[in-house]
Amino acid sequence: MTPTPTGRILGGDLILTRSFRAPVADVWASLTEPDRTARWFGPWKGDAAPGNTIQVQMVQEEGQPWMDMTIDACEPPRRLALSAVDDYGSWHLDMVLTEADGVTELRFTQHLSGTENVGEVGPGWEYYLDLLVASRDGAPLPPFDDYYPSMKDHYEAQR
């Protein structure tokens, strides 16, 4: 089953949302605790504090490389902002959680430096966020092939 793309580009930002029937503190733990991030994105190590750099293992990527990520902002349990630079460019990520009536919404934003690679980046974040959902629900993790290249046109049309 091919998932439906949900992300949109507003200004220079790629924005995706996911909702969870869970308290904000529990969803926050899924974004910040190494044993929980390991279930969907990858574990991390280091001194997690604003301004510090941590190492995150990209377990879904070929070779499962470790990547340095800087914590730009950490406002528990509402906002986490991270940045990194790798062979594919600069990554400026902002995750904001809001809770209402027992449902927590995650608003995931990547501040883009350009839209030339959005056809690959958008499906990648759809995949990672659906991994988060599956890991929280105890469901099987979806394969990346369900996301790319089928979602590429959705994102390229927004450039």
VEXDREN-2710 file (C-alpha; in Angstrom, 1 decimal):
% VEXDREN-2710
k/r/px/py/pz
1/MET/0.0/0.0/0.0
2/THR/1.4/3.3/-1.1
3/PRO/1.0/6.0/1.6
4/THR/-0.5/9.4/0.6
5/PRO/2.0/12.3/0.8
6/THR/1.0/14.9/3.4
7/GLY/3.9/17.5/3.4
8/ARG/3.7/20.9/1.9
9/ILE/6.2/23.7/1.2
10/LEU/5.4/27.1/2.6
11/GLY/7.9/29.8/1.9
12/GLY/11.2/28.2/2.4
13/ASP/9.9/25.5/4.8
14/LEU/9.0/21.8/4.2
15/ILE/6.2/21.1/6.8
16/LEU/4.8/17.7/7.8
17/THR/2.4/16.8/10.7
18/ARG/1.5/13.7/12.5
19/SER/-1.0/13.2/15.3
20/PHE/-0.8/10.8/18.2
21/ARG/-3.4/9.8/20.8
22/ALA/-0.9/10.3/23.6
23/PRO/0.2/12.9/26.1
24/VAL/2.7/15.4/24.9
25/ALA/5.4/14.1/27.4
26/ASP/5.2/10.6/25.9
27/VAL/5.6/11.9/22.3
28/TRP/8.4/14.1/23.5
29/ALA/10.2/11.0/24.8
30/SER/9.9/9.4/21.4
31/LEU/11.7/12.4/19.9
32/THR/14.4/12.7/22.6
33/GLU/15.2/9.5/24.5
34/PRO/17.9/7.5/22.8
35/ASP/16.2/4.1/23.4
36/ARG/13.0/5.5/21.9
37/THR/14.6/7.3/18.9
38/ALA/16.5/4.0/18.2
39/ARG/13.1/2.4/17.3
40/TRP/12.4/4.7/14.4
41/PHE/15.3/7.0/13.5
42/GLY/18.4/5.8/15.3
43/PRO/20.1/6.0/18.7
44/TRP/22.1/9.0/19.8
45/LYS/24.9/9.7/22.2
46/GLY/26.5/12.7/23.7
47/ASP/25.7/15.6/26.1
48/ALA/22.2/16.7/25.0
49/ALA/21.9/20.4/25.8
50/PRO/21.3/23.5/23.7
51/GLY/24.4/24.5/21.8
52/ASN/26.0/21.0/22.1
53/THR/26.6/18.5/19.4
54/ILE/25.4/14.9/19.7
55/GLN/26.0/11.9/17.4
56/VAL/23.0/10.2/15.9
57/GLN/23.1/6.9/14.1
58/MET/21.1/6.8/10.9
59/VAL/20.0/3.2/11.2
60/GLN/17.7/3.4/8.1
61/GLU/20.5/4.6/5.9
62/GLU/23.0/2.4/4.0
63/GLY/25.9/1.6/6.3
64/GLN/24.1/3.0/9.3
65/PRO/26.4/6.0/9.6
66/TRP/26.8/8.3/12.6
67/MET/26.0/12.0/12.0
68/ASP/26.8/15.0/14.1
69/MET/23.7/17.1/15.0
70/THR/23.7/20.3/16.9
71/ILE/20.9/21.0/19.4
72/ASP/19.8/24.5/18.5
73/ALA/16.8/24.6/20.9
74/CYS/15.4/22.3/23.5
75/GLU/12.2/23.4/25.3
76/PRO/10.8/20.2/26.9
77/PRO/8.2/19.0/26.1
78/ARG/7.3/21.3/23.3
79/ARG/10.1/22.1/20.9
80/LEU/13.3/20.6/19.6
81/ALA/15.4/22.2/16.9
82/LEU/18.4/20.4/15.4
83/SER/20.9/21.2/12.6
84/ALA/23.5/19.2/10.7
85/VAL/25.7/19.3/7.6
86/ASP/26.5/16.3/5.6
87/ASP/27.3/15.3/2.0
88/TYR/23.7/16.2/1.0
89/GLY/23.6/19.7/2.4
90/SER/22.5/21.6/5.4
91/TRP/19.7/20.3/7.6
92/HIS/17.8/22.7/9.8
93/LEU/15.0/20.9/11.6
94/ASP/12.3/22.1/14.0
95/MET/9.8/19.9/15.8
96/VAL/7.0/21.4/17.8
97/LEU/4.5/19.5/19.8
98/THR/1.0/20.7/20.9
99/GLU/-1.5/18.8/22.9
100/ALA/-5.3/19.1/23.0
101/ASP/-8.0/16.7/24.2
102/GLY/-5.6/13.8/24.6
103/VAL/-4.1/14.2/21.1
104/THR/-0.6/15.5/20.5
105/GLU/0.3/16.9/17.1
106/LEU/3.9/17.0/15.9
107/ARG/4.6/19.8/13.4
108/PHE/7.9/18.9/11.7
109/THR/9.6/21.6/9.7
110/GLN/12.8/21.5/7.7
111/HIS/14.0/25.0/6.9
112/LEU/15.1/24.5/3.3
113/SER/18.2/26.2/1.8
114/GLY/16.6/25.5/-1.7
115/THR/14.0/23.3/-3.3
116/GLU/16.2/21.5/-5.8
117/ASN/16.2/18.2/-3.8
118/VAL/12.7/18.4/-2.3
119/GLY/11.6/15.5/-4.5
120/GLU/13.9/13.2/-2.5
121/VAL/13.8/15.0/0.9
122/GLY/10.0/15.2/1.2
123/PRO/9.5/11.4/0.7
124/GLY/12.3/10.8/3.1
125/TRP/10.7/12.7/5.9
126/GLU/7.3/11.1/5.2
127/TYR/9.0/7.8/5.6
128/TYR/10.8/8.7/8.9
129/LEU/7.7/10.2/10.4
130/ASP/5.7/7.1/9.5
131/LEU/8.4/5.0/11.1
132/LEU/7.8/7.1/14.3
133/VAL/4.1/6.4/14.1
134/ALA/4.7/2.6/13.5
135/SER/7.2/2.4/16.3
136/ARG/4.7/4.0/18.7
137/ASP/1.9/1.8/17.6
138/GLY/4.0/-1.4/17.7
139/ALA/3.2/-1.9/13.9
140/PRO/5.7/-3.2/11.3
141/LEU/8.0/-0.6/9.9
142/PRO/7.1/0.4/6.4
143/PRO/9.6/-0.1/3.5
144/PHE/11.2/3.1/2.0
145/ASP/10.2/1.8/-1.5
146/ASP/6.6/2.7/-0.6
147/TYR/7.6/6.4/-0.4
148/TYR/10.1/7.0/-3.1
149/PRO/9.8/7.5/-6.0
150/SER/6.0/7.5/-5.7
151/MET/5.9/10.7/-3.7
152/LYS/8.5/12.6/-5.7
153/ASP/6.0/14.4/-8.0
154/HIS/3.9/15.6/-5.0
155/TYR/6.9/17.5/-3.7
156/GLU/8.4/18.6/-7.0
157/ALA/5.1/20.2/-8.0
158/GLN/5.4/22.5/-5.0
159/ARG/8.8/24.0/-5.9
END
